[in-house]
Amino acid sequence: MKLKDHCGVVAVYGKDAVELAYELLKLHQHRGQESAGISIYNNGSILTFKGAGLVEDALNLDEISSFETNVAIGHVRYSTSGLRSVDESQPLSDGKIAVSFNGTIANAYKYGYKLDTRFLLDLVSSGKDTVDGIRKVFEVADGAYSVVVLDNKGRVFAFRDPKGFRPLVVGKIGDNFVIASEDGPIRQLGGTVLRDLVPGEVVQITGEGFRFSSMAPPQPSTCAFEYIYFARPDSTIDGYSVYEARVRLGEALGRNHKADADVAVPVPESSIPVAIGYSKASGTPLEYALYKSLTSVRSFIMPSNDKRLSVIEEKFGVVERAVSGKRVVLVDDSIVRGNTMRKLIEAMRRAGAREVHVRVGSPPIRYPCYMGIDFPSRRELVAFNRSEDQVAKELGADSVEYLTVEEMLQAIGRKDLCHACFSGVYPLRGKYSLEELELAFTR
C-alpha cells in the first residue's frame, strides 16, 4: 500500500474563485492526471466536488459555479493511497476543514495512518482553531507538505514545510488572490506572481490580501526533481528558473559526458531544454526525431506499472529519416524504472539507428523517495545496484552516462536541494532506516 502523492494544489479568494481554481487546476495537470477536486465555502458549509481523470472530465464547472462563493481550493492528484478511490482523492474534508496537499508525510504510519492526507486533516481539525491545528502539523508531521486549507468560517490558509520540499507560490489574478503549486499557471492566466512561500511559513488570504507568519525556521531542502522533471519549464521555484536549470543540466552533460553521435534526440517534453543545452555544449546537431502524441499522459505518474507500459506503447512515434543510419544519443532528464527508455531504444533501432547512446540530465536514481515522488522501493529502480554499463545492458543501449550529484547541484545553481533519491541522504527530522521506510510505504 502506498502513502504518497505528488500533486498540484491551488486556492483562490475572490469573485472568480471557482472559475479560476478550475483553470489553475487545468494548468497544473502535468502534476496529476488521476483525479481532480474542488472545495468551496457556501453559507457556513464546505462543499466538495471530486472525480476521476483529467480536470475537464472529473469536474462539472457549471455545477460548482451554481453555488454562491468567493473561496475555493483545489487539487490534482497522481498517486494515491489505499484503493485509489475517488473518496480518498483531494480535497479531503471532514465538514469542518478541507485540505489539499502536495507531498508525503514520512511518519504518518507511526500514528497508524495509511493515508497521509487523512493524517494532515485530523491534525488540523484537532486544534483549538485552524491556526492551532496548523501549528500541530509543524510540531508532529515529518516530511514534505505544501498545503492549502479551507475552514468552515470561509478562511483560507496555506503553508509549506520547513524544508520547502515542494513549491508553493502566492499571486494575484485581477482582483482575486491566489495560491498555487507553481507560478507559471498564474502568469499564463494574466496574473502577477508576488513571491514563493518561504519554507516554514503560513499565509492566510483575507479580503485585503495576504497575511504571512512564520511557523518554523526555514531549513531549505527543495526537491531537485522539481527542477529536473516535475515543474513546468516556464515556472520559477524560489527564484531559480526551471528552464534555465534544465538547459544548464544539458550543458553539463555535453561538456562532461559527450557521446560519439551524429544527432542528439530529446525525449519530449521535459527533456527538450536539457537536449538544447547538450547540443550547444557538445556540438551535436539536435533532431526532434521523437513525436509525442498530443493525447498522451505522463507515463511516470501513472499509478501502476501495467498502465505505464500501455501508455508508453501509444506515446511516441519516431521520425525514421532523422535517425536511420545514424549514431543517435537520446537525451533524457531522468530514468526511473527504465520502461520508457527501453521502449525508445527499441524504437530507434527499428527505425534504422546504427547506435543508440543515452545521456541523462540527472544522477542515477538508486534510492526510494519518501518526500512525495512515486518510487518507494529500491527494487523498481533500474539504476539500483547497477553501474552505468550494467544499466546500458539492461536498457539495450550502446552506452549510458549520467550527471554526478555535484554536477547537478552546480548546474541547477542551488546547493540546498534534496538529493535523497540519488545519494540516499534523507533530510528528514526523524531517524529512520531505509528498510523501515520501505516496509511502511510498500506494505
Residue pairs with C-beta under 8 A, 6 or more apart in sequence:
1 81
1 82
1 114
1 442
1 443
2 79
2 80
2 81
2 374
2 376
2 441
2 442
3 81
3 104
3 105
3 108
3 109
3 113
3 114
3 115
3 116
3 376
3 440
3 441
4 79
4 81
4 104
4 116
4 369
4 370
4 372
4 373
4 374
4 376
4 441
5 32
5 77
5 78
5 79
5 80
5 81
5 101
5 102
5 103
5 104
5 117
5 372
6 31
6 32
6 78
6 79
6 102
6 103
6 166
6 230
6 301
6 372
6 373
6 374
7 31
7 32
7 75
7 76
7 77
7 78
7 90
7 100
7 101
7 102
7 181
8 25
8 28
8 29
8 30
8 31
8 32
8 75
8 76
8 102
8 180
8 181
8 182
9 73
9 74
9 75
9 100
9 101
9 102
9 146
9 147
9 148
9 158
9 168
9 179
9 180
9 181
10 21
10 24
10 25
10 28
10 73
10 74
10 75
10 100
10 148
10 178
10 179
10 180
10 181
11 21
11 71
11 72
11 73
11 74
11 100
11 148
11 150
11 156
11 158
11 178
11 179
11 180
11 205
12 18
12 20
12 21
12 24
12 71
12 72
12 73
12 173
12 176
12 177
12 178
12 179
13 70
13 71
13 156
13 176
13 177
13 178
13 205
13 206
13 207
14 20
14 70
14 174
14 175
14 176
14 177
15 70
15 175
15 176
16 173
16 174
16 176
17 40
17 69
17 70
17 71
17 72
17 176
18 38
18 40
18 61
18 64
18 65
18 67
18 69
18 72
19 61
19 65
20 72
20 173
20 176
20 178
20 189
21 38
21 72
21 73
21 74
22 38
22 55
22 59
22 61
22 64
22 74
23 189
24 74
24 178
24 180
24 185
24 186
24 189
25 36
25 38
25 55
25 59
25 74
25 75
25 76
26 55
26 56
27 184
27 185
27 188
27 189
28 76
28 180
28 181
28 182
28 185
29 54
29 55
29 76
30 230
30 232
30 298
31 76
31 78
31 102
31 181
31 182
31 230
32 75
32 76
32 77
32 78
32 301
33 53
33 54
33 76
33 78
33 297
33 298
33 301
34 52
34 53
34 77
34 78
34 79
34 80
34 84
34 89
34 301
34 303
35 50
35 51
35 52
35 53
35 58
35 76
35 77
35 80
35 86
35 89
36 50
36 51
36 53
36 54
36 55
36 58
36 59
36 74
36 75
36 76
36 77
36 89
37 48
37 49
37 50
37 51
37 58
37 59
37 74
37 75
37 77
37 89
37 90
37 91
37 100
38 48
38 49
38 50
38 59
38 64
38 72
38 73
38 74
38 75
38 91
39 46
39 47
39 48
39 49
39 72
39 73
39 74
39 91
39 93
39 98
39 100
39 150
40 46
40 47
40 49
40 64
40 67
40 69
40 71
40 72
40 150
41 69
41 70
41 71
41 72
41 150
41 152
41 154
42 67
42 68
42 69
43 68
44 152
45 95
45 152
46 93
46 95
46 96
46 97
46 98
46 150
46 151
46 152
47 67
48 91
48 93
48 98
49 59
49 60
49 63
49 64
50 58
50 59
50 86
50 89
50 90
50 91
51 57
51 58
51 59
51 86
52 58
52 86
52 89
55 76
64 72
70 154
71 150
71 154
71 156
72 150
73 91
73 98
73 100
73 148
73 149
73 150
73 156
74 91
74 100
75 89
75 90
75 91
75 100
75 101
77 89
77 90
78 301
78 303
78 374
79 301
79 303
79 374
80 88
80 89
80 303
81 88
81 114
81 115
81 116
81 117
82 88
82 114
82 115
84 303
88 115
88 117
90 99
90 100
90 101
90 117
91 98
91 99
91 100
91 150
92 98
92 99
92 101
92 117
92 118
92 121
93 99
93 121
94 121
94 122
94 125
95 152
96 125
96 151
96 152
97 121
97 124
97 125
97 130
97 133
97 149
97 150
97 151
97 152
98 149
98 150
98 151
99 117
99 120
99 121
99 124
99 147
99 148
99 149
99 150
100 147
100 148
101 116
101 117
101 120
101 145
101 146
101 147
102 144
102 145
102 146
102 147
102 166
102 168
102 181
102 372
103 143
103 144
103 145
103 146
103 147
103 161
103 165
103 166
103 371
103 372
104 116
104 143
104 144
104 369
104 370
104 371
104 372
105 113
105 116
105 119
105 120
105 141
105 142
105 143
105 144
105 145
106 142
106 143
106 370
106 371
106 428
106 430
106 432
106 437
107 140
107 141
107 142
107 143
107 430
107 432
108 115
108 116
108 119
108 141
108 143
109 440
109 441
111 119
111 140
113 119
116 143
119 141
120 137
120 141
120 145
120 147
123 133
123 136
123 137
123 140
123 141
124 130
124 133
124 134
124 136
124 137
124 149
125 133
126 133
126 136
127 133
127 134
127 135
127 136
130 149
130 151
130 153
130 155
130 157
131 157
131 202
134 149
134 157
134 159
134 202
134 215
135 215
137 145
137 147
137 159
138 159
138 161
138 162
138 200
138 215
138 216
141 161
142 428
142 429
142 430
143 161
143 165
143 370
143 371
143 372
143 428
144 161
144 163
144 165
144 166
144 223
144 371
144 372
145 159
145 160
145 161
145 165
145 166
146 158
146 159
146 160
146 161
146 165
146 166
146 167
146 168
146 181
146 197
147 158
147 159
147 160
148 156
148 157
148 158
148 179
149 156
149 157
149 158
149 159
150 156
151 157
155 204
155 205
156 179
156 204
156 205
157 202
157 203
157 204
157 205
158 168
158 170
158 179
158 197
158 202
158 203
158 205
159 168
159 197
159 201
159 202
159 203
159 215
160 166
160 168
160 197
160 198
160 199
160 200
160 201
161 199
161 200
162 199
162 200
162 216
162 217
162 218
162 219
163 199
163 219
163 220
163 221
163 222
163 371
163 418
163 427
164 198
164 199
164 200
164 218
164 220
164 221
164 222
164 238
165 221
165 222
165 223
165 371
165 372
165 418
166 181
166 222
166 223
166 226
166 372
167 181
167 182
167 196
167 222
167 226
167 231
167 235
167 237
167 238
168 179
168 180
168 181
168 196
168 197
169 179
169 180
169 181
169 182
169 183
169 186
169 193
169 194
169 195
169 196
169 197
170 177
170 178
170 179
170 193
170 194
170 195
170 196
170 197
170 203
170 210
171 177
171 178
171 179
171 180
171 183
171 186
171 191
171 192
171 193
171 194
172 178
172 191
172 192
172 194
173 186
173 189
173 190
173 191
173 192
174 190
174 191
177 205
177 209
177 210
178 186
178 191
179 197
179 203
179 205
180 186
182 231
182 232
182 235
182 237
183 193
183 196
183 235
183 236
184 231
184 232
184 233
184 234
184 235
184 236
185 232
186 192
186 193
187 193
187 234
188 234
193 236
194 210
196 237
196 238
196 239
197 203
198 214
198 218
199 218
199 219
199 220
199 222
200 214
200 215
200 216
200 217
200 218
200 219
201 212
201 213
201 214
201 215
201 218
202 212
202 213
202 214
202 215
203 210
203 211
203 212
203 213
204 210
204 211
205 211
219 427
220 238
220 416
221 416
221 417
221 418
221 427
222 237
222 238
222 414
222 416
222 417
222 418
223 230
223 371
223 372
223 373
223 417
223 418
224 362
224 408
224 409
224 412
224 417
224 418
224 419
224 422
225 334
225 362
225 369
225 373
225 421
226 237
226 242
227 237
227 240
227 242
227 245
227 246
227 412
227 417
228 246
228 249
228 270
228 333
228 334
228 361
228 362
228 408
229 270
229 300
229 333
229 334
231 237
231 242
232 242
233 242
233 243
233 246
233 270
233 272
233 273
234 242
234 243
235 242
236 242
238 414
240 412
240 413
240 414
243 273
245 411
245 412
245 413
246 270
246 271
246 273
246 274
246 277
246 333
246 361
247 273
247 274
247 276
247 277
247 280
248 277
248 411
248 412
248 413
249 274
249 277
249 333
249 361
249 362
249 403
249 408
249 411
249 412
250 273
250 274
250 275
250 276
250 277
250 278
250 279
250 280
250 281
250 331
250 361
251 277
251 278
251 280
251 281
251 411
252 277
252 281
252 361
252 403
252 407
252 408
252 410
252 411
253 274
253 277
253 278
253 281
253 282
253 331
253 359
253 360
253 361
253 401
253 403
254 277
254 278
254 279
254 280
254 281
254 282
254 283
254 284
255 281
255 282
256 403
256 407
257 359
257 401
257 402
257 403
258 281
258 282
258 284
259 282
259 284
259 327
259 329
259 357
259 359
259 399
259 401
260 327
260 357
261 284
261 326
261 327
261 328
261 329
261 355
261 357
262 284
262 285
262 326
262 327
262 328
263 284
263 285
263 286
263 287
263 289
263 322
263 323
263 326
263 327
263 328
263 329
264 275
264 278
264 279
264 282
264 284
264 285
264 286
264 287
264 328
264 329
264 331
265 275
265 286
265 287
265 288
265 289
265 290
265 322
265 323
265 328
265 329
265 330
265 331
265 348
266 272
266 274
266 275
266 276
266 286
266 288
266 290
266 331
266 332
267 290
267 330
267 331
267 332
267 333
267 340
267 341
267 344
268 288
268 290
268 292
268 316
269 292
270 333
271 331
271 332
271 333
271 361
274 331
274 332
274 333
274 361
275 286
275 331
276 286
277 361
278 284
278 329
278 331
278 359
278 361
279 285
279 286
284 329
287 319
287 322
287 323
288 319
288 322
289 318
289 319
289 322
289 323
289 328
290 316
290 317
290 318
290 319
290 344
291 316
291 317
291 318
291 319
292 315
292 316
293 314
293 315
293 316
293 317
296 311
296 314
296 315
296 316
297 311
299 308
299 311
299 312
299 315
299 339
299 340
300 308
300 336
300 340
300 374
301 374
302 308
302 311
305 337
305 339
305 380
308 337
308 339
308 340
309 339
312 339
312 340
312 343
313 343
315 340
316 343
316 344
316 347
318 347
318 348
318 350
318 351
319 351
320 351
320 352
323 348
323 351
323 352
323 353
324 351
324 352
324 353
325 352
325 353
325 354
326 353
326 354
327 353
327 354
327 355
327 357
328 348
328 353
328 355
328 356
328 357
329 356
329 357
329 358
329 359
330 341
330 344
330 345
330 348
330 356
330 357
330 358
330 359
330 397
331 359
331 360
331 361
332 340
332 341
332 358
332 359
332 360
332 361
333 360
333 361
333 362
334 360
334 361
334 362
334 365
335 341
335 358
335 360
335 364
335 365
335 382
335 383
335 391
335 395
336 365
336 375
336 380
336 381
336 382
337 375
337 380
337 381
337 382
338 382
338 391
338 394
338 395
341 358
341 395
341 397
342 394
342 395
342 396
345 356
345 358
345 395
345 396
345 397
346 396
348 356
349 356
349 396
355 398
356 396
356 397
356 398
357 397
357 398
357 399
357 400
358 392
358 395
358 397
358 399
358 400
358 401
359 400
359 401
359 402
360 400
360 401
360 402
360 403
361 403
362 402
362 403
362 408
362 422
363 402
363 403
363 404
363 405
363 407
363 408
363 419
363 422
363 423
364 383
364 386
364 388
364 391
364 402
364 422
365 375
365 381
365 383
365 421
365 422
366 378
366 381
366 383
366 384
366 385
366 421
366 422
366 424
367 378
367 381
367 384
367 420
367 421
367 422
367 423
367 424
367 434
368 375
368 376
368 377
368 378
368 381
368 421
368 434
368 437
368 438
368 441
369 375
369 376
369 420
369 421
370 376
370 420
370 426
370 428
370 432
370 437
370 441
371 418
371 420
371 426
371 428
373 421
375 381
375 421
376 437
376 438
376 441
376 442
377 438
377 441
377 442
378 384
378 385
378 434
378 438
382 391
382 394
382 395
383 391
383 402
386 394
388 399
388 400
388 401
388 402
389 399
389 400
391 397
391 400
392 398
392 399
392 400
403 411
405 419
405 422
405 423
408 419
408 422
409 415
409 417
409 419
418 427
419 425
420 426
420 427
424 434
426 432
